[in-house]
């Protein structure tokens, strides 16, 4: 324990150097840019874009256009076949391709190079140092970290494709690995239900869980609901020292986990007592030392934050920062906020004012030129070989540390809808719905607002059954009024009858879980899925209901009912085998 504290004090200097370096943020940003240009100047991509002539930021902007993934797709296809000279110099290796959704039907393959991954790890390390400094109790507690496989399949050149979170987990330094509660082999379980059940089976044995980390807070909500729905099976497995045979767990993973699946009759009895006392597997009683949840807090995911206290108690929330497969871009260093300092020493950043986005010649700013309180689209230049890359994220500048801005994620630019110039944003929709739910005293719910086209465009608030059933008209009128109060353009379109008033539609229970599974089934990024709170697709509702219909028509599997497949967490117990009477008697 003393060694861990000493290690923390020594390593914390890295965070202090990072903060002090922000005083020369502009100079450091230029150094980062020129280093990346020089590294790949002799490549095919570098020659095509005259990297040898780039000696300043002006040169860079002259020779390299603002880009998106489709600009790189032909080059990345060459990389997938092993032609690294297309984009990289001789000292660069491609460790993997991170899969993420694209603007087309084809996924994006983001190359993760050795240089990029080193910088990515450093950014997370700085984040973790500050977190542990603020919560020193974590040094002697365990961390429950949920991640996904980085080797889901391989390219022609045998380069792995998957999720970067898995690579981070498997290559973590020994100090970090010693705090992880779950063995790394669990990322090889691709079925979401089986993986989360196995994680719960292993984690519930320990009382020393201090932090739970995953990308999306909705994953933690599902995690808690699943724990309660599957409580009989979980307690039985802990009592017997087993793991359900009907789970989709690869045989090699089962063999590796056998050493972790010890019998714990005493812990099983404790959990049974908690169930009797609270009527469910209540995490604050199960993990009394839990002090931090590390999740995204900005953008659309914040609709799930009120539910975290219900399931996990009053614990600190620490945002991961602005992060994606394309890069870890900001480091929050306080609890309860998504605002963080830009990672100025790893990537080069440019920004376009939100109101100028889409213009032929928009203003493009450096990081030190931002204005507090204003929103911008962010452009990345990284060691993965992406230059002036438009990730379509909107961020707000919330202040400065030296010459480096603090930024918080607002919304994806793609989550923007404007059929008649109403210019609705996801952030506005979230704010309006949250205000109304708070006013009525209703608990937070997942929702999506989507358009339909009749005589006039109209927005539809989609919700699964809840306390508002029977009051849909009242809810619609109130949300509509809030949206009009927040967005003057929307108010004008309502007044001039160019947009019909919003209405509410109740969708079948389990619809949003079915959507989540549908969108993540082929890419294995269940934990990183971002629920869409606003879409601009006129066919979205029809497709959503078709996904839900197919999910509900699928014969119920022996495991995983309701967890992204069908039903809600309230009806998961139907048609389930009863826990053996002998086991119940032994526990009691």
VMD Tcl script that draws the C-alpha trace (Angstrom):
set ca {
  {0.00 0.00 0.00}
  {2.81 2.40 0.88}
  {4.45 1.57 -2.43}
  {1.27 2.51 -4.31}
  {0.99 5.84 -2.50}
  {4.66 6.60 -3.17}
  {4.20 5.70 -6.84}
  {1.21 8.06 -7.06}
  {3.13 10.98 -5.51}
  {6.08 10.47 -7.86}
  {3.99 10.08 -11.01}
  {1.70 13.02 -10.16}
  {4.52 15.28 -11.33}
  {3.54 14.33 -14.88}
  {0.14 15.96 -14.39}
  {1.81 19.04 -12.86}
  {4.17 19.32 -15.85}
  {1.19 18.99 -18.19}
  {-0.59 21.92 -16.47}
  {2.55 24.06 -16.34}
  {3.23 23.41 -20.03}
  {-0.11 24.99 -20.91}
  {1.54 28.40 -20.42}
  {3.30 27.77 -23.75}
  {0.38 25.96 -25.37}
  {0.58 27.71 -28.72}
  {4.27 26.92 -29.15}
  {3.70 23.30 -28.11}
  {0.84 22.94 -30.60}
  {3.10 24.08 -33.47}
  {5.81 21.65 -32.36}
  {3.30 18.77 -32.33}
  {2.10 19.66 -35.83}
  {5.56 19.90 -37.40}
  {6.63 16.64 -35.77}
  {3.73 14.76 -37.36}
  {4.33 16.33 -40.78}
  {8.06 15.49 -40.72}
  {7.42 11.89 -39.66}
  {5.30 11.13 -42.75}
  {6.77 13.52 -45.33}
  {8.25 10.73 -47.50}
  {5.02 8.70 -47.72}
  {2.67 8.58 -50.70}
  {0.15 10.68 -48.80}
  {2.88 13.12 -47.76}
  {4.16 13.55 -51.31}
  {0.65 14.08 -52.69}
  {0.08 16.85 -50.14}
  {3.56 18.43 -50.44}
  {4.59 17.75 -46.84}
  {8.20 18.63 -47.73}
  {7.04 22.21 -48.39}
  {5.22 22.59 -45.09}
  {7.25 24.70 -42.66}
  {4.49 26.66 -40.95}
  {0.82 26.52 -40.06}
  {-0.01 28.64 -43.12}
  {1.81 26.13 -45.33}
  {-0.10 23.28 -43.69}
  {-3.46 24.93 -44.34}
  {-2.44 25.69 -47.92}
  {-1.52 22.12 -48.83}
  {-3.93 20.05 -46.69}
  {-7.70 20.49 -46.98}
  {-10.21 20.00 -44.18}
  {-11.04 16.31 -44.42}
  {-13.44 13.59 -43.30}
  {-13.17 9.81 -43.24}
  {-14.24 9.34 -46.85}
  {-11.19 11.38 -47.90}
  {-8.97 8.74 -46.24}
  {-10.92 5.61 -47.14}
  {-8.81 4.74 -50.26}
  {-5.59 5.26 -48.31}
  {-6.82 3.20 -45.36}
  {-7.85 0.38 -47.70}
  {-4.18 0.21 -48.73}
  {-3.16 0.11 -45.06}
  {-5.55 -2.77 -44.40}
  {-3.68 -4.76 -47.06}
  {-0.34 -4.02 -45.39}
  {0.84 -1.12 -47.58}
  {2.04 1.09 -44.72}
  {4.11 3.32 -47.02}
  {0.83 4.76 -48.25}
  {0.59 6.93 -45.14}
  {3.43 6.17 -42.73}
  {7.18 6.41 -42.43}
  {9.45 3.40 -41.73}
  {9.32 3.72 -37.92}
  {5.52 3.45 -37.79}
  {3.53 0.27 -37.18}
  {-0.24 -0.22 -37.27}
  {-1.23 -2.01 -34.07}
  {-4.92 -2.31 -34.95}
  {-7.88 -0.63 -36.60}
  {-10.50 0.80 -34.26}
  {-14.01 0.30 -35.59}
  {-16.55 3.07 -35.32}
  {-19.68 4.06 -37.18}
  {-19.37 6.25 -40.27}
  {-21.60 8.72 -42.07}
  {-22.27 6.04 -44.71}
  {-23.43 2.46 -44.21}
  {-19.79 1.34 -44.08}
  {-17.94 1.45 -40.74}
  {-14.82 3.54 -40.26}
  {-11.48 1.78 -39.71}
  {-9.35 4.18 -37.69}
  {-5.67 3.18 -37.80}
  {-4.05 2.95 -34.37}
  {-0.31 3.35 -34.84}
  {2.44 2.80 -32.29}
  {3.00 6.59 -32.08}
  {-0.71 7.32 -31.70}
  {-1.20 4.63 -29.07}
  {1.74 5.90 -27.02}
  {0.17 9.37 -26.98}
  {-3.29 7.94 -26.31}
  {-1.98 6.05 -23.29}
  {-0.17 9.12 -21.99}
  {-3.38 11.14 -22.14}
  {-5.29 8.53 -20.19}
  {-2.41 8.26 -17.75}
  {-2.57 12.00 -17.03}
  {-6.34 11.69 -16.56}
  {-5.88 8.77 -14.16}
  {-3.15 10.51 -12.14}
  {-5.40 13.46 -11.44}
  {-8.34 11.18 -10.63}
  {-6.33 9.12 -8.13}
  {-4.85 12.27 -6.63}
  {-8.36 13.56 -5.95}
  {-9.60 10.15 -4.74}
  {-6.61 8.61 -2.98}
  {-8.84 5.92 -1.46}
  {-8.84 4.27 -4.90}
  {-5.23 3.26 -4.39}
  {-6.35 0.47 -2.04}
  {-9.58 -0.45 -3.87}
  {-10.45 -2.34 -7.01}
  {-11.64 -0.89 -10.32}
  {-14.38 -2.55 -12.33}
  {-13.59 -1.63 -15.93}
  {-15.78 -2.65 -18.86}
  {-14.06 -2.80 -22.24}
  {-14.43 -4.52 -25.62}
  {-12.29 -6.80 -27.74}
  {-9.61 -5.25 -29.95}
  {-9.20 -8.46 -32.00}
  {-12.71 -9.13 -33.29}
  {-11.39 -9.97 -36.75}
  {-8.32 -9.34 -38.92}
  {-7.59 -7.59 -42.21}
  {-5.90 -9.28 -45.18}
  {-2.57 -8.25 -43.66}
  {-3.55 -9.84 -40.30}
  {-4.00 -6.49 -38.57}
  {-6.56 -6.75 -35.72}
  {-9.83 -4.81 -35.89}
  {-11.95 -4.01 -32.86}
  {-12.17 -1.54 -30.00}
  {-9.24 0.45 -28.68}
  {-10.51 0.08 -25.09}
  {-9.55 -3.59 -25.24}
  {-5.99 -2.81 -26.35}
  {-5.66 -0.28 -23.52}
  {-6.88 -2.89 -21.02}
  {-4.61 -5.69 -22.23}
  {-1.48 -3.50 -22.37}
  {-2.04 -1.55 -19.16}
  {1.04 -1.24 -16.89}
  {1.21 -3.62 -13.94}
  {0.23 -0.93 -11.43}
  {-3.06 -0.37 -13.27}
  {-3.68 -4.07 -13.91}
  {-3.21 -4.84 -10.22}
  {-6.22 -2.61 -9.49}
  {-8.47 -4.13 -12.18}
  {-11.05 -6.48 -10.74}
  {-11.79 -8.33 -13.98}
  {-9.27 -10.46 -15.89}
  {-8.48 -9.14 -19.36}
  {-9.81 -12.32 -21.00}
  {-13.37 -11.14 -20.37}
  {-13.11 -8.80 -23.39}
  {-13.10 -11.92 -25.58}
  {-16.76 -12.50 -24.68}
  {-18.60 -10.78 -27.53}
  {-22.19 -11.46 -26.53}
  {-23.20 -8.38 -24.44}
  {-25.43 -10.32 -22.06}
  {-22.84 -13.03 -21.47}
  {-20.04 -10.50 -20.96}
  {-21.95 -8.35 -18.50}
  {-23.30 -11.35 -16.61}
  {-19.76 -12.74 -16.29}
  {-18.50 -9.33 -15.14}
  {-21.22 -9.22 -12.47}
  {-20.52 -12.80 -11.41}
  {-16.87 -11.93 -10.77}
  {-17.41 -8.45 -9.34}
  {-20.18 -9.22 -6.86}
  {-17.80 -11.43 -4.87}
  {-15.70 -8.40 -3.89}
  {-16.64 -5.67 -1.42}
  {-13.63 -3.55 -2.33}
  {-14.91 -2.01 -5.57}
  {-13.98 1.68 -5.47}
  {-14.56 2.72 -9.08}
  {-16.55 1.52 -12.08}
  {-15.44 2.74 -15.49}
  {-17.04 2.47 -18.91}
  {-17.76 4.89 -21.72}
  {-21.51 5.35 -21.57}
  {-23.62 5.80 -18.41}
  {-26.46 3.93 -20.11}
  {-24.25 0.82 -19.90}
  {-24.13 1.18 -16.11}
  {-27.92 1.57 -15.99}
  {-28.31 -1.66 -17.98}
  {-25.66 -3.28 -15.79}
  {-27.62 -2.52 -12.62}
  {-30.94 -3.61 -14.08}
  {-29.40 -6.83 -15.27}
  {-27.92 -7.54 -11.82}
  {-31.37 -7.37 -10.31}
  {-33.07 -9.34 -13.10}
  {-30.51 -12.14 -12.91}
  {-30.00 -12.06 -9.12}
  {-31.07 -15.67 -8.50}
  {-28.62 -17.04 -11.05}
  {-25.82 -14.74 -9.89}
  {-26.16 -15.64 -6.22}
  {-26.38 -19.33 -7.08}
  {-23.20 -19.16 -9.21}
  {-21.36 -17.36 -6.40}
  {-22.55 -19.96 -3.89}
  {-21.57 -22.89 -6.12}
  {-18.40 -21.39 -7.60}
  {-19.67 -21.72 -11.15}
  {-20.65 -19.77 -14.24}
  {-23.87 -20.56 -16.10}
  {-23.29 -23.10 -18.84}
  {-25.90 -21.53 -21.13}
  {-23.91 -18.32 -21.57}
  {-22.13 -17.64 -24.89}
  {-18.65 -17.70 -23.39}
  {-15.80 -19.08 -25.54}
  {-14.34 -22.30 -24.13}
  {-10.84 -20.82 -23.83}
  {-12.24 -17.93 -21.78}
  {-14.09 -20.36 -19.50}
  {-10.86 -22.24 -18.92}
  {-9.01 -19.04 -18.07}
  {-11.78 -17.88 -15.72}
  {-11.92 -21.17 -13.81}
  {-9.29 -19.90 -11.38}
  {-11.43 -16.86 -10.55}
  {-14.68 -18.77 -9.92}
  {-14.20 -19.87 -6.35}
  {-17.10 -20.89 -4.11}
  {-18.21 -18.08 -1.81}
  {-21.14 -19.31 0.33}
  {-20.67 -16.50 2.87}
  {-20.79 -13.81 0.19}
  {-23.83 -15.49 -1.38}
  {-25.64 -15.30 1.96}
  {-24.70 -11.63 2.30}
  {-26.13 -10.90 -1.14}
  {-29.29 -12.83 -0.31}
  {-29.65 -10.71 2.82}
  {-29.29 -7.52 0.74}
  {-32.00 -8.77 -1.63}
  {-34.35 -9.43 1.30}
  {-33.63 -6.01 2.81}
  {-33.88 -3.88 -0.35}
  {-35.91 -6.08 -2.65}
  {-33.07 -6.10 -5.18}
  {-29.32 -6.30 -5.58}
  {-28.67 -2.79 -4.28}
  {-25.17 -1.69 -5.27}
  {-24.58 0.83 -2.44}
  {-25.01 -2.07 0.00}
  {-23.07 -4.55 -2.12}
  {-20.13 -2.19 -2.72}
  {-20.14 0.18 0.29}
  {-16.71 1.56 -0.67}
  {-17.74 2.61 -4.19}
  {-16.70 6.25 -4.56}
  {-16.34 7.03 -8.30}
  {-18.15 6.31 -11.55}
  {-15.99 7.17 -14.56}
  {-18.29 7.81 -17.54}
  {-19.05 10.30 -20.26}
  {-21.17 13.17 -18.94}
  {-21.57 15.50 -21.93}
  {-23.93 15.55 -24.89}
  {-26.83 13.13 -25.23}
  {-25.62 10.69 -22.57}
  {-26.36 13.11 -19.77}
  {-30.03 12.04 -19.88}
  {-28.91 8.86 -18.08}
  {-26.96 10.58 -15.28}
  {-29.95 11.01 -12.91}
  {-30.46 7.23 -13.01}
  {-26.93 6.53 -11.78}
  {-27.66 7.81 -8.27}
  {-30.78 5.62 -8.13}
  {-28.73 2.50 -8.82}
  {-25.27 3.34 -7.42}
  {-25.94 5.86 -4.66}
  {-24.29 9.24 -4.17}
  {-20.84 8.79 -5.68}
  {-18.54 11.13 -7.58}
  {-18.86 11.25 -11.37}
  {-15.63 11.81 -13.31}
  {-15.95 12.39 -17.04}
  {-13.51 10.59 -19.33}
  {-13.08 13.73 -21.36}
  {-13.72 14.23 -25.05}
  {-12.60 10.89 -26.45}
  {-13.20 8.75 -29.50}
  {-11.39 6.14 -31.56}
  {-9.79 9.08 -33.39}
  {-8.18 10.43 -30.22}
  {-8.37 11.31 -26.54}
  {-8.84 15.05 -26.79}
  {-9.46 16.54 -23.34}
  {-8.74 15.79 -19.69}
  {-11.29 16.82 -17.04}
  {-9.62 17.33 -13.68}
  {-12.70 17.88 -11.51}
  {-15.69 15.73 -10.61}
  {-19.14 16.49 -11.93}
  {-18.18 18.23 -15.17}
  {-17.42 17.22 -18.74}
  {-15.18 20.26 -19.20}
  {-11.51 19.40 -19.57}
  {-8.21 20.85 -20.72}
  {-7.33 20.17 -24.34}
  {-4.59 17.56 -24.86}
  {-2.34 20.13 -26.47}
  {0.85 18.03 -26.29}
  {-0.45 15.01 -28.25}
  {-2.68 16.21 -31.12}
  {-2.86 19.40 -33.14}
  {-6.27 21.09 -32.97}
  {-8.14 23.58 -35.13}
  {-11.65 24.93 -34.62}
  {-14.46 26.28 -36.81}
  {-17.07 28.56 -35.18}
  {-20.37 26.66 -35.13}
  {-22.22 29.34 -37.08}
  {-19.66 29.17 -39.92}
  {-19.60 25.39 -40.26}
  {-20.45 24.33 -43.81}
  {-19.38 27.58 -45.46}
  {-16.94 27.32 -48.40}
  {-14.31 29.40 -46.56}
  {-15.01 29.27 -42.82}
  {-12.82 30.94 -40.21}
  {-10.39 28.37 -38.81}
  {-8.92 29.09 -35.39}
  {-6.05 27.74 -33.32}
  {-6.73 26.55 -29.80}
  {-5.52 29.73 -28.10}
  {-7.88 31.82 -30.27}
  {-11.14 30.40 -28.89}
  {-13.57 32.56 -26.93}
  {-15.07 31.42 -23.67}
  {-18.75 30.53 -23.95}
  {-18.71 29.95 -27.72}
  {-19.25 26.66 -29.59}
  {-16.94 25.22 -32.24}
  {-16.48 22.22 -34.50}
  {-13.17 20.55 -33.71}
  {-10.58 19.42 -36.31}
  {-7.87 16.87 -35.45}
  {-4.37 16.19 -36.70}
  {-3.05 13.02 -35.08}
  {-0.29 10.44 -35.23}
  {-2.74 8.04 -36.88}
  {-2.24 10.02 -40.08}
  {-5.47 12.00 -39.94}
  {-4.94 15.67 -40.82}
  {-7.45 18.48 -40.29}
  {-9.94 15.69 -39.65}
  {-13.53 16.79 -39.09}
  {-14.87 14.45 -36.41}
  {-18.16 16.41 -36.44}
  {-18.06 17.06 -32.70}
  {-19.27 20.38 -31.35}
  {-17.45 21.64 -28.25}
  {-17.86 24.70 -26.07}
  {-14.92 26.68 -24.70}
  {-15.45 27.00 -20.95}
  {-12.23 28.78 -19.98}
  {-8.45 28.59 -20.25}
  {-5.41 27.19 -18.49}
  {-2.55 29.31 -19.77}
  {-2.86 29.33 -23.54}
  {-4.86 26.10 -23.66}
  {-8.68 26.08 -23.68}
  {-10.99 24.05 -21.50}
  {-13.64 22.42 -23.68}
  {-16.77 20.39 -23.07}
  {-18.59 18.17 -25.54}
  {-21.96 19.57 -26.65}
  {-23.25 17.26 -29.36}
  {-22.42 15.52 -32.57}
  {-22.89 17.83 -35.50}
  {-24.74 15.00 -37.20}
  {-27.37 15.19 -34.44}
  {-28.87 18.32 -35.88}
  {-32.17 18.69 -37.67}
  {-33.44 21.55 -39.81}
  {-36.17 20.90 -42.39}
  {-37.47 24.47 -42.49}
  {-34.59 26.36 -40.88}
  {-35.61 25.43 -37.31}
  {-32.03 24.31 -36.55}
  {-32.82 21.99 -33.67}
  {-29.80 20.54 -31.90}
  {-29.57 17.47 -29.72}
  {-28.48 19.62 -26.78}
  {-31.67 21.71 -27.08}
  {-33.90 18.63 -27.23}
  {-32.23 17.11 -24.17}
  {-32.59 20.34 -22.21}
  {-36.30 20.67 -23.08}
  {-37.21 17.08 -22.20}
  {-35.20 17.13 -18.97}
  {-36.90 20.34 -17.84}
  {-40.34 18.85 -18.43}
  {-39.60 15.56 -16.70}
  {-38.21 17.44 -13.71}
  {-41.30 19.65 -13.59}
  {-43.62 16.62 -13.53}
  {-41.41 14.77 -11.04}
  {-40.86 11.84 -13.38}
  {-37.64 9.78 -13.38}
  {-35.27 10.16 -16.33}
  {-36.05 7.98 -19.34}
  {-34.31 7.14 -22.58}
  {-35.96 8.90 -25.51}
  {-35.45 9.86 -29.12}
  {-36.94 12.77 -31.06}
  {-37.34 11.97 -34.76}
  {-39.08 13.73 -37.66}
  {-41.99 12.59 -39.81}
  {-43.35 14.23 -42.93}
  {-47.05 14.83 -43.49}
  {-48.49 18.05 -44.79}
  {-45.77 19.68 -42.70}
  {-42.65 18.34 -40.97}
  {-43.34 17.26 -37.40}
  {-41.13 16.00 -34.59}
  {-42.12 12.93 -32.58}
  {-40.93 12.24 -29.02}
  {-40.48 8.47 -28.78}
  {-40.69 6.91 -25.31}
  {-41.11 3.45 -23.88}
  {-44.01 3.03 -21.38}
  {-43.68 5.08 -18.21}
  {-45.53 7.39 -15.79}
  {-46.54 9.68 -18.65}
  {-48.76 7.04 -20.26}
  {-52.24 8.54 -20.49}
  {-50.77 12.04 -20.42}
  {-49.10 12.05 -23.82}
  {-50.94 15.13 -25.05}
  {-50.01 17.14 -21.97}
  {-46.41 15.99 -22.26}
  {-46.28 16.89 -25.98}
  {-47.65 20.38 -25.41}
  {-45.22 21.06 -22.56}
  {-42.12 19.78 -24.38}
  {-43.16 21.71 -27.49}
  {-43.39 24.93 -25.45}
  {-39.97 24.32 -23.90}
  {-38.38 23.74 -27.30}
  {-39.92 26.95 -28.57}
  {-38.59 28.83 -25.54}
  {-35.08 27.45 -26.09}
  {-34.94 27.77 -29.91}
  {-36.42 30.95 -31.42}
  {-36.17 29.49 -34.94}
  {-38.32 26.53 -33.90}
  {-40.79 28.93 -32.26}
  {-41.00 30.92 -35.48}
  {-41.61 27.80 -37.58}
  {-44.42 26.77 -35.23}
  {-45.96 30.25 -35.35}
  {-45.82 30.38 -39.14}
  {-47.15 26.80 -39.35}
  {-44.13 25.57 -41.26}
  {-43.59 22.89 -38.59}
  {-46.40 20.97 -36.90}
  {-46.36 20.81 -33.07}
  {-44.42 17.94 -31.52}
  {-46.35 14.81 -30.56}
  {-45.56 11.87 -28.29}
  {-45.51 8.24 -29.41}
  {-45.14 5.30 -27.02}
  {-43.06 2.48 -28.48}
  {-43.01 -1.14 -27.23}
  {-41.00 -2.00 -24.12}
  {-37.46 -3.01 -25.05}
  {-37.40 -0.97 -28.27}
  {-34.33 1.10 -27.37}
  {-32.44 -1.95 -26.16}
  {-33.21 -3.66 -29.45}
  {-31.88 -0.59 -31.29}
  {-28.72 -0.62 -29.20}
  {-28.04 -4.29 -29.90}
  {-28.86 -3.85 -33.60}
  {-26.38 -0.99 -33.98}
  {-23.56 -2.65 -32.05}
  {-23.96 -6.30 -33.05}
  {-21.42 -6.17 -35.88}
  {-18.86 -3.90 -34.20}
  {-18.74 -5.11 -30.62}
  {-18.87 -1.61 -29.15}
  {-21.84 -2.21 -26.87}
  {-20.34 -0.22 -23.99}
  {-19.48 2.76 -26.17}
  {-22.86 3.07 -27.89}
  {-24.36 6.57 -27.81}
  {-28.14 6.60 -27.71}
  {-29.50 9.09 -30.28}
  {-31.70 11.71 -28.60}
  {-32.28 13.54 -31.90}
  {-32.17 12.19 -35.43}
  {-32.91 13.93 -38.73}
  {-33.94 10.81 -40.65}
  {-37.56 10.74 -41.89}
  {-37.48 6.93 -42.07}
  {-36.04 6.43 -38.58}
  {-39.32 5.65 -36.80}
  {-40.36 2.99 -39.32}
  {-36.95 1.31 -39.09}
  {-36.96 1.51 -35.29}
  {-40.37 -0.15 -35.02}
  {-39.28 -2.85 -37.48}
  {-36.18 -3.55 -35.36}
  {-38.39 -3.75 -32.27}
  {-40.90 -6.02 -34.03}
  {-38.21 -8.48 -35.13}
  {-36.70 -8.45 -31.65}
  {-40.03 -9.19 -29.99}
  {-40.83 -11.93 -32.51}
  {-37.49 -13.67 -31.91}
  {-38.00 -16.78 -29.73}
  {-36.84 -16.12 -26.21}
  {-33.37 -17.48 -25.53}
  {-32.64 -19.26 -22.24}
  {-30.48 -16.32 -21.19}
  {-30.51 -12.63 -21.83}
  {-34.25 -12.00 -21.93}
  {-34.81 -8.28 -21.97}
  {-31.12 -7.37 -22.12}
  {-31.10 -5.79 -25.54}
  {-33.20 -8.60 -26.95}
  {-36.81 -8.30 -25.80}
  {-38.92 -7.04 -22.95}
  {-37.95 -4.72 -20.12}
  {-36.07 -5.36 -16.93}
  {-39.43 -5.66 -15.15}
  {-40.51 -8.79 -17.00}
  {-37.22 -10.67 -17.16}
  {-38.36 -13.24 -14.65}
  {-41.13 -14.70 -16.80}
  {-40.80 -18.31 -17.94}
  {-37.48 -18.70 -16.19}
  {-36.48 -21.94 -14.50}
  {-36.88 -21.70 -10.77}
  {-33.77 -21.70 -8.64}
  {-33.30 -25.22 -7.26}
  {-35.08 -25.67 -3.95}
  {-32.05 -27.39 -2.41}
  {-29.90 -24.35 -3.16}
  {-32.50 -21.98 -1.70}
  {-32.74 -24.09 1.43}
  {-28.97 -24.20 1.82}
  {-28.72 -20.42 1.53}
  {-31.59 -19.79 3.88}
}
mol new
graphics top color blue
foreach p $ca { graphics top sphere $p radius 0.5 }
foreach p [lrange $ca 0 end-1] q [lrange $ca 1 end] { graphics top cylinder $p $q radius 0.2 }
display resetview
